[in-house]
Amino acid sequence: MTVKYFRDTDTALLQFSDRHVAETREVSENVLVDLDDDGNLVSMTVEHASERARLPEVAVEEINTA
């Protein structure tokens, strides 16, 4: 997964795969998701990210359930 933050537009792009985007859906006024041909999540765009998602601060926590 890759997270890109564009400070000039206050937009975050979370890329989950590099598959071809077949469709973009608006989840809410400031959140868009890109889906591949099979309906799998490719990426998510969050507009006004510093207000809505605490970006550019990013924390990753791996949970080991085994």
N, C-alpha and C positions, 0 to 999 in steps of 0.2 A: 504494500500500500504506500502511496506517495501523497503527501499533503503539500500543496503549494498555496502560499498566501500572497495576494497581490495588494500591497499596502495602498497603492494609488486609487484602487477602486473598493478597498475593504472587502475583498472577495476571497473566499477559500475554495479550493478545488481539491477534493479528496478522490484520488484515483485508485480503484480497487483492482482493475485489470486493464490490459491494453487491447481488449476486444473491440470490434467495430460497434459503434453506437448506431442502433436502429431506431431508437425512439427516445425522446426527452419528455418527462412528465413533470408538471409543477405540483409539488407536494404541498407547498404553502406559498405565500406571497414572496418569500425570500429563499426558498429551497427548491432546487431542481435536481432530478435524478435522471441519469442516462442509463438506458437498458440495452442489452444486446438483442440479437434476433430471438433468443430463447427466453427473454424476459429477465435475465440475470443482471444484477447491478454492475455497471461499469464504473460510474463516477457519480459524485454528488457535488453540487455547487451551492455554497451558502453565501448569500449576499448580506452585507452589513455584518460581517463575521465577527468583528470585535465586540459588537453589541449582543449578538445572538448566540455565539458559540465560544466566547472567551478566547478568541484567536487574536493575536498570533501565539498565545501560550498553548503549547501542545504537550500532553503527557501520555506516555504509552505504558500500560501495565499488562504484563503477561500473567495469566492465571493458569497454573498447572494443577489440573484436577486429578492427575494420576497419583 
